[in-house]
Structure formats: structure tokens, C-alpha cells
Amino acid sequence: MKKAVLYSLFFLLACGVFLYALFPGKAVKDLLESAVARKAPGVEFMVEKVKPSLPFGLRLTGVRAARRGEKLFEAESVRVAPAIFRFITGGWGFTAKFPSHGGKITLKASGKKRLATEPFSAKIRLDDVEAKDMGVLEHIFGFPFSGSLSADVSFFGPAADWTRGEGEAKLTLSAGKLFFMPEMVGTGGLGVSALTAEFLMQKGEIAFKRFELSGPEAGATLSGSIAIRRPFNESRLNLEGRLTPTPAFFRRLGSRSAAAQFLRTKEGAGGLGFTLSGTAADSQIGFK
């Protein structure tokens, strides 16, 4: 009995060694890169090496994605593990975990066989990722920002048209800056001590359930919705908010500057009310 067990273990080990040695890494690498090129035109996806990761899965090293020469994402090593039960029941699924941009990213996705026509579900978790290094975030939101970002994002819907899907997101940002609304906050960005936001996506819209920001120069709240368009930076904004500036805010702008004097005329007892319209890439600001 013991010999049989030992022979079985030896056989499995030998199979693993041969699989690792004979694994067609270049073919899998080329397949992945060509698949991304077909599904996401304009995105350059590159993988240096693909190797098997025992007992089941793949190890991708040197993963990078860029769009028009601008870095979107990179990771030194990504381990992808299949969801065995999903494959047995006729579907697909995987989990990917990897350190990236100073933090950790976990991605889980699953669905039925026909991804092109059937809905799928996905969950993404970011833990203490440095936001300024992820160009994909600037591409999505339409403006750059920095700081330590943690987030939980879930989605369910068709891959062919993700705008018809449903999902929600919760995120926190600390020790950073938002480089947006230069008409209001200047080109130096708005300092962030803590930002907490919750979003709900359904029926082609993203609703702001919560958006609260505190910082050394100002506090801010934001509410409303975004009508989703493809690409996302063409989505329509229907947002309103309130900015509560501190004396440091006006000192940075220059207390006698035209911008500071104008904002003081608009500031009420509860802060400065404003609206955001236009698109995510070309927003227009108004004052109440």
C-alpha cells in the first residue's frame, strides 16, 4: 500500500516536472496579447513570460498595459488560478492576486461559457495601491489623483456592453491630492486627508450614494449621478456639491487674486455650492 502511494506521488511529481518543462509559454503569451488586442483596440498589453503555477494556474511576469503610450497598469508577477468547480459545471472562472503599485490587487471573475453573449460577474479589491501610478484610474475618472487607495468593486452584466450592467463600489483615499476643477481649486490640486465614496451602478447610471472629503485646505461633499457613455470619459455629469474652504485654501490661491475674490463672493454660510455638468473628460463648473 505504501509503495502504491509513493509510486503515485512520484508519477504526479514527474508529470508536474514535465508539464513545467514543456509548457508552451510563448504560445500562451501570444494568445493572451492577441486576445486583448482584439477585445480592447488601442490598448497595448504585454507579458514578458507565462509559466504554469502548480498545482493549477498560471504565473504571468512582467505584465504591462498602456494606451497611446500612457501607462495604464503594471505588475511584476500575477498568479491566475482557475475556479475548478465552474469549469466542471460548464462555465468559467478565475482568481488573480498580485502585488502592484505599492499595494495588492485581487480580481475574481466568473460566468458561463459564452462570454460574448452571456453576463458575467467580477469583483475587484484594491489594498493600499498608490493611485498616481495607475494611469487607468485617470483614464476612467477624467483627471489625475494621488494617494493611498483602497476599494471594493463588484459588477454583473454583459461583456459586450458593460454600460447595461449593475454594480457598486466603495473606496477610500488618504494622504493624496485631486487634480480637478482648476477653476475652483487651482492647478496645484486639492489636498486630501481622507476621502470616502460609495457608488451604485444601474440602468445606465452611476449614482453617488456618498462622497465626503476632508483635507487641510477644504472639505467637500458631492451628490448626483453620471449617465454612462462609451468610452467612459464621454459620460454625462449631473452632479452638485459643496466646498467648505479653510483660510489655507485662499492663501494658496492668493488672497487678492481674482479667483479668490470671486469665490468669496459665492461663498455662503454653509460653504461654496457648485454644479458639475458636461462630460467626464470636459467638465463644466457652475456656482450657486
VOPAGU-2260 file (C-alpha; in pm, 1 decimal, decimal comma):
REM VOPAGU-2260
SITE   aa  ch    i         X         Y         Z
SITE  MET   A    0       0,0       0,0       0,0
SITE  LYS   A    1     280,5     238,9      92,7
SITE  LYS   A    2     462,3     158,2    -231,2
SITE  ALA   A    3     149,7     232,6    -432,2
SITE  VAL   A    4     114,6     570,8    -262,8
SITE  LEU   A    5     481,7     650,1    -322,0
SITE  TYR   A    6     459,4     546,1    -688,4
SITE  SER   A    7     150,1     764,1    -730,7
SITE  LEU   A    8     323,6    1063,4    -574,8
SITE  PHE   A    9     629,9    1005,7    -791,1
SITE  PHE   A   10     411,0     984,6   -1102,3
SITE  LEU   A   11     232,2    1309,1   -1016,8
SITE  LEU   A   12     562,3    1482,6    -944,3
SITE  ALA   A   13     710,0    1361,4   -1272,9
SITE  CYS   A   14     403,1    1483,0   -1463,0
SITE  GLY   A   15     435,2    1820,2   -1292,8
SITE  VAL   A   16     802,9    1849,2   -1384,8
SITE  PHE   A   17     737,8    1756,2   -1748,7
SITE  LEU   A   18     441,7    1994,5   -1766,5
SITE  TYR   A   19     654,9    2277,3   -1631,9
SITE  ALA   A   20     945,5    2199,4   -1865,4
SITE  LEU   A   21     735,1    2151,3   -2180,3
SITE  PHE   A   22     478,0    2423,4   -2112,2
SITE  PRO   A   23     419,6    2633,9   -2429,4
SITE  GLY   A   24     474,0    2965,1   -2252,6
SITE  LYS   A   25     537,7    3171,5   -2566,3
SITE  ALA   A   26     223,5    3039,9   -2736,0
SITE  VAL   A   27      10,1    3125,9   -2431,1
SITE  LYS   A   28     177,2    3468,2   -2407,9
SITE  ASP   A   29      99,1    3542,0   -2774,0
SITE  LEU   A   30    -258,4    3418,6   -2727,7
SITE  LEU   A   31    -318,0    3649,8   -2431,2
SITE  GLU   A   32    -171,2    3953,9   -2605,0
SITE  SER   A   33    -367,8    3895,8   -2926,4
SITE  ALA   A   34    -692,6    3840,1   -2730,9
SITE  VAL   A   35    -654,4    4175,0   -2552,4
SITE  ALA   A   36    -569,5    4346,4   -2882,9
SITE  ARG   A   37    -896,7    4216,7   -3033,1
SITE  LYS   A   38   -1115,7    4296,9   -2733,1
SITE  ALA   A   39    -959,9    4634,9   -2644,6
SITE  PRO   A   40    -838,5    4817,8   -2956,5
SITE  GLY   A   41    -582,4    5084,4   -2875,0
SITE  VAL   A   42    -462,2    4910,5   -2558,0
SITE  GLU   A   43    -109,8    4767,8   -2565,8
SITE  PHE   A   44     -92,8    4459,6   -2342,4
SITE  MET   A   45     246,0    4298,1   -2285,4
SITE  VAL   A   46     359,6    3994,9   -2086,5
SITE  GLU   A   47     727,0    3901,0   -2058,5
SITE  LYS   A   48     677,2    3536,6   -1957,9
SITE  VAL   A   49     399,9    3285,3   -1885,8
SITE  LYS   A   50     469,6    2976,8   -1675,6
SITE  PRO   A   51     250,0    2716,8   -1505,7
SITE  SER   A   52     183,9    2771,1   -1136,1
SITE  LEU   A   53     137,0    2443,5    -950,2
SITE  PRO   A   54     -92,4    2281,5    -861,2
SITE  PHE   A   55    -326,5    2465,2   -1101,1
SITE  GLY   A   56    -292,1    2802,7   -1264,5
SITE  LEU   A   57     -56,0    3034,9   -1449,6
SITE  ARG   A   58     215,8    3275,5   -1341,6
SITE  LEU   A   59     247,3    3587,8   -1557,2
SITE  THR   A   60     558,8    3800,6   -1509,5
SITE  GLY   A   61     630,7    4148,7   -1639,6
SITE  VAL   A   62     268,4    4243,6   -1706,9
SITE  ARG   A   63     213,1    4590,6   -1853,2
SITE  ALA   A   64     -74,3    4772,3   -2019,4
SITE  ALA   A   65     -60,5    5109,0   -2194,5
SITE  ARG   A   66    -285,7    5324,6   -2409,6
SITE  ARG   A   67    -136,8    5561,4   -2667,0
SITE  GLY   A   68     196,4    5542,7   -2490,5
SITE  GLU   A   69      46,9    5621,9   -2147,9
SITE  LYS   A   70      94,3    5360,1   -1877,1
SITE  LEU   A   71    -233,9    5216,7   -1751,5
SITE  PHE   A   72    -119,5    4930,9   -1532,8
SITE  GLU   A   73     181,2    4715,8   -1448,4
SITE  ALA   A   74     267,6    4425,9   -1218,6
SITE  GLU   A   75     585,5    4226,9   -1172,3
SITE  SER   A   76     403,4    3897,4   -1117,3
SITE  VAL   A   77      40,8    3784,4   -1148,0
SITE  ARG   A   78     -85,6    3441,7   -1041,0
SITE  VAL   A   79    -408,0    3329,4   -1208,6
SITE  ALA   A   80    -590,7    3029,7   -1058,5
SITE  PRO   A   81    -893,6    2872,8   -1231,9
SITE  ALA   A   82   -1218,9    2807,8   -1046,5
SITE  ILE   A   83   -1229,1    2430,0   -1097,7
SITE  PHE   A   84   -1594,3    2390,9    -995,0
SITE  ARG   A   85   -1701,2    2646,4   -1256,0
SITE  PHE   A   86   -1531,6    2450,4   -1533,0
SITE  ILE   A   87   -1690,5    2124,7   -1416,3
SITE  THR   A   88   -2038,0    2281,4   -1431,9
SITE  GLY   A   89   -1983,0    2420,4   -1781,5
SITE  GLY   A   90   -1876,5    2774,7   -1700,2
SITE  TRP   A   91   -1553,7    2958,1   -1637,9
SITE  GLY   A   92   -1393,2    3145,0   -1353,4
SITE  PHE   A   93   -1060,6    3252,3   -1210,9
SITE  THR   A   94    -892,2    3439,3    -928,3
SITE  ALA   A   95    -588,5    3661,9    -977,7
SITE  LYS   A   96    -382,6    3800,2    -689,4
SITE  PHE   A   97     -75,1    4014,7    -723,3
SITE  PRO   A   98     124,3    4299,1    -565,6
SITE  SER   A   99     107,9    4613,8    -776,6
SITE  HIS   A  100     177,2    4986,9    -743,3
SITE  GLY   A  101     287,1    4955,1    -381,5
SITE  GLY   A  102     -22,2    4761,9    -271,2
SITE  LYS   A  103    -216,1    4446,4    -353,3
SITE  ILE   A  104    -488,2    4373,8    -609,7
SITE  THR   A  105    -730,1    4079,8    -609,0
SITE  LEU   A  106    -956,3    4005,2    -905,2
SITE  LYS   A  107   -1226,6    3738,6    -919,2
SITE  ALA   A  108   -1441,9    3675,5   -1226,2
SITE  SER   A  109   -1681,4    3402,2   -1339,6
SITE  GLY   A  110   -1952,3    3336,4   -1593,6
SITE  LYS   A  111   -2096,9    3095,8   -1845,5
SITE  LYS   A  112   -1914,2    2962,7   -2148,6
SITE  ARG   A  113   -2023,2    3229,7   -2396,0
SITE  LEU   A  114   -1867,1    3545,9   -2259,1
SITE  ALA   A  115   -1963,9    3742,5   -2569,5
SITE  THR   A  116   -2338,1    3688,0   -2514,8
SITE  GLU   A  117   -2382,4    3584,1   -2150,7
SITE  PRO   A  118   -2345,3    3811,3   -1845,5
SITE  PHE   A  119   -2051,8    3763,4   -1611,5
SITE  SER   A  120   -1967,7    3872,7   -1257,9
SITE  ALA   A  121   -1648,0    4030,8   -1133,1
SITE  LYS   A  122   -1509,1    4155,9    -803,4
SITE  ILE   A  123   -1200,2    4371,1    -764,1
SITE  ARG   A  124   -1028,5    4461,1    -439,6
SITE  LEU   A  125    -750,5    4717,5    -408,2
SITE  ASP   A  126    -547,7    4737,1     -87,7
SITE  ASP   A  127    -330,1    5046,4     -32,1
SITE  VAL   A  128    -249,8    5097,5    -400,5
SITE  GLU   A  129     -62,1    5414,5    -498,8
SITE  ALA   A  130    -317,7    5583,5    -723,3
SITE  LYS   A  131     -82,0    5814,0    -912,4
SITE  ASP   A  132      97,8    5515,3   -1067,6
SITE  MET   A  133    -221,5    5368,9   -1217,5
SITE  GLY   A  134    -296,2    5556,6   -1537,2
SITE  VAL   A  135    -612,0    5351,1   -1585,8
SITE  LEU   A  136    -772,1    5541,0   -1295,7
SITE  GLU   A  137    -704,7    5876,8   -1459,4
SITE  HIS   A  138    -847,1    5737,9   -1784,6
SITE  ILE   A  139   -1168,1    5633,0   -1606,3
SITE  PHE   A  140   -1224,6    5940,9   -1390,0
SITE  GLY   A  141   -1100,6    6201,0   -1636,8
SITE  PHE   A  142    -848,9    6365,8   -1400,4
SITE  PRO   A  143    -530,5    6256,1   -1219,1
SITE  PHE   A  144    -510,7    6198,9    -846,0
SITE  SER   A  145    -260,7    6063,3    -597,2
SITE  GLY   A  146    -268,4    5894,8    -258,4
SITE  SER   A  147    -319,4    5555,6     -98,9
SITE  LEU   A  148    -631,4    5396,1    -249,0
SITE  SER   A  149    -834,0    5102,0    -117,4
SITE  ALA   A  150   -1152,3    4988,0    -290,1
SITE  ASP   A  151   -1408,2    4710,1    -327,6
SITE  VAL   A  152   -1582,6    4695,3    -665,7
SITE  SER   A  153   -1843,5    4444,0    -784,9
SITE  PHE   A  154   -2007,1    4413,6   -1128,2
SITE  PHE   A  155   -2259,9    4190,3   -1302,1
SITE  GLY   A  156   -2357,3    4231,7   -1664,2
SITE  PRO   A  157   -2279,8    4159,4   -2029,8
SITE  ALA   A  158   -1922,5    4184,1   -2152,7
SITE  ALA   A  159   -2041,2    4308,8   -2492,4
SITE  ASP   A  160   -2191,3    4623,8   -2335,8
SITE  TRP   A  161   -2082,7    4681,6   -1976,3
SITE  THR   A  162   -2288,9    5003,1   -1961,7
SITE  ARG   A  163   -2600,4    4784,1   -1918,6
SITE  GLY   A  164   -2457,2    4610,0   -1613,1
SITE  GLU   A  165   -2513,8    4659,0   -1242,4
SITE  GLY   A  166   -2261,5    4707,9    -967,3
SITE  GLU   A  167   -2139,7    4902,5    -670,8
SITE  ALA   A  168   -1813,7    5042,3    -543,1
SITE  LYS   A  169   -1675,3    5160,0    -211,7
SITE  LEU   A  170   -1342,8    5337,6    -195,3
SITE  THR   A  171   -1122,1    5532,5      41,1
SITE  LEU   A  172    -833,3    5761,0     -46,6
SITE  SER   A  173    -586,8    5904,6     203,1
SITE  ALA   A  174    -277,6    6126,4     200,9
SITE  GLY   A  175    -327,6    6240,3    -155,0
SITE  LYS   A  176    -443,0    6509,3    -396,2
SITE  LEU   A  177    -721,5    6553,8    -651,6
SITE  PHE   A  178    -614,4    6746,3    -961,4
SITE  PHE   A  179    -956,7    6855,3   -1082,0
SITE  MET   A  180   -1169,3    7169,8   -1117,8
SITE  PRO   A  181    -870,8    7407,3   -1166,9
SITE  GLU   A  182   -1117,8    7698,2   -1189,4
SITE  MET   A  183   -1203,0    7637,4    -823,7
SITE  VAL   A  184    -903,8    7474,3    -655,9
SITE  GLY   A  185    -617,2    7593,7    -878,2
SITE  THR   A  186    -365,8    7389,9   -1076,2
SITE  GLY   A  187    -190,5    7257,7    -763,9
SITE  GLY   A  188    -476,3    7021,8    -682,0
SITE  LEU   A  189    -682,5    6980,9    -366,9
SITE  GLY   A  190    -511,9    6811,1     -73,1
SITE  VAL   A  191    -690,5    6505,2      66,8
SITE  SER   A  192    -655,2    6379,8     422,8
SITE  ALA   A  193    -941,0    6131,7     379,3
SITE  LEU   A  194   -1197,5    6066,6     107,9
SITE  THR   A  195   -1480,5    5814,6     141,9
SITE  ALA   A  196   -1709,9    5739,0    -151,2
SITE  GLU   A  197   -1983,2    5488,6    -237,7
SITE  PHE   A  198   -2132,6    5444,6    -584,4
SITE  LEU   A  199   -2422,9    5241,1    -723,7
SITE  MET   A  200   -2441,9    5149,5   -1092,2
SITE  GLN   A  201   -2771,5    5050,1   -1253,3
SITE  LYS   A  202   -2987,2    5133,5   -1556,6
SITE  GLY   A  203   -2703,4    5309,1   -1734,6
SITE  GLU   A  204   -2625,6    5546,7   -1448,6
SITE  ILE   A  205   -2379,0    5575,0   -1163,4
SITE  ALA   A  206   -2541,0    5725,9    -854,2
SITE  PHE   A  207   -2329,3    5890,2    -584,9
SITE  LYS   A  208   -2454,6    5739,4    -258,4
SITE  ARG   A  209   -2177,9    5904,4     -57,9
SITE  PHE   A  210   -1885,2    6133,0    -132,0
SITE  GLU   A  211   -1715,6    6303,4     160,2
SITE  LEU   A  212   -1373,7    6465,9     150,7
SITE  SER   A  213   -1168,2    6626,5     424,4
SITE  GLY   A  214    -833,4    6795,1     382,3
SITE  PRO   A  215    -601,5    7066,9     507,8
SITE  GLU   A  216    -741,7    7321,7     262,9
SITE  ALA   A  217   -1108,4    7229,3     231,5
SITE  GLY   A  218   -1384,8    6981,2     294,3
SITE  ALA   A  219   -1626,8    6876,8      21,1
SITE  THR   A  220   -1938,9    6671,8     -47,3
SITE  LEU   A  221   -2078,3    6558,6    -380,9
SITE  SER   A  222   -2408,2    6403,5    -491,3
SITE  GLY   A  223   -2595,3    6331,7    -812,0
SITE  SER   A  224   -2536,4    6089,5   -1096,9
SITE  ILE   A  225   -2338,0    6017,0   -1411,7
SITE  ALA   A  226   -2510,9    5896,9   -1730,1
SITE  ILE   A  227   -2273,3    5631,8   -1864,8
SITE  ARG   A  228   -2142,9    5651,8   -2220,6
SITE  ARG   A  229   -1877,9    5462,0   -2411,7
SITE  PRO   A  230   -1595,0    5545,3   -2373,4
SITE  PHE   A  231   -1642,5    5637,5   -2009,6
SITE  ASN   A  232   -1475,5    5978,5   -2035,6
SITE  GLU   A  233   -1767,7    6085,4   -2257,1
SITE  SER   A  234   -2022,1    6010,0   -1982,2
SITE  ARG   A  235   -2254,5    6298,1   -1890,7
SITE  LEU   A  236   -2224,3    6460,4   -1547,4
SITE  ASN   A  237   -2520,3    6571,5   -1338,4
SITE  LEU   A  238   -2354,7    6649,1   -1006,1
SITE  GLU   A  239   -2378,5    6910,4    -736,1
SITE  GLY   A  240   -2165,0    6964,2    -431,9
SITE  ARG   A  241   -2045,1    7194,7    -161,5
SITE  LEU   A  242   -1690,7    7304,2     -86,8
SITE  THR   A  243   -1600,2    7433,6     259,2
SITE  PRO   A  244   -1265,5    7611,8     221,8
SITE  THR   A  245   -1025,7    7688,7     506,6
SITE  PRO   A  246    -805,2    8000,6     527,9
SITE  ALA   A  247    -521,4    7789,4     383,6
SITE  PHE   A  248    -727,2    7740,9      67,4
SITE  PHE   A  249    -745,2    8115,0      -1,5
SITE  ARG   A  250    -381,1    8168,7      96,6
SITE  ARG   A  251    -272,1    7919,6    -167,3
SITE  LEU   A  252    -483,3    8088,7    -433,4
SITE  GLY   A  253    -357,6    8428,5    -319,4
SITE  SER   A  254    -599,0    8627,3    -107,1
SITE  ARG   A  255    -604,1    8914,4    -356,9
SITE  SER   A  256    -622,4    8701,2    -669,4
SITE  ALA   A  257    -924,7    8731,7    -896,8
SITE  ALA   A  258   -1011,8    8365,1    -833,5
SITE  ALA   A  259   -1007,7    8405,5    -454,4
SITE  GLN   A  260   -1215,5    8722,4    -463,5
SITE  PHE   A  261   -1470,6    8565,0    -696,4
SITE  LEU   A  262   -1505,1    8253,5    -481,0
SITE  ARG   A  263   -1552,1    8467,4    -169,3
SITE  THR   A  264   -1848,7    8640,3    -333,6
SITE  LYS   A  265   -2009,4    8299,4    -394,6
SITE  GLU   A  266   -1935,2    8150,0     -54,2
SITE  GLY   A  267   -2237,2    8115,8     173,9
SITE  ALA   A  268   -2276,5    8020,0     538,9
SITE  GLY   A  269   -2256,5    7650,2     454,1
SITE  GLY   A  270   -1969,1    7677,1     211,7
SITE  LEU   A  271   -1944,9    7720,2    -162,8
SITE  GLY   A  272   -2215,3    7545,7    -366,7
SITE  PHE   A  273   -2129,8    7428,1    -717,7
SITE  THR   A  274   -2254,4    7208,1   -1001,3
SITE  LEU   A  275   -2068,3    6986,6   -1247,3
SITE  SER   A  276   -2205,7    6923,0   -1596,3
SITE  GLY   A  277   -2059,9    6833,5   -1933,8
SITE  THR   A  278   -1858,3    6514,9   -1975,1
SITE  ALA   A  279   -1611,2    6336,2   -1750,7
SITE  ALA   A  280   -1327,8    6443,5   -1981,6
SITE  ASP   A  281   -1453,2    6801,4   -2028,0
SITE  SER   A  282   -1649,0    6902,2   -1718,8
SITE  GLN   A  283   -1815,0    7240,9   -1677,5
SITE  ILE   A  284   -1845,9    7401,5   -1337,4
SITE  GLY   A  285   -2115,1    7639,1   -1220,1
SITE  PHE   A  286   -2166,6    7817,9    -889,3
SITE  LYS   A  287   -2485,1    7854,1    -689,1
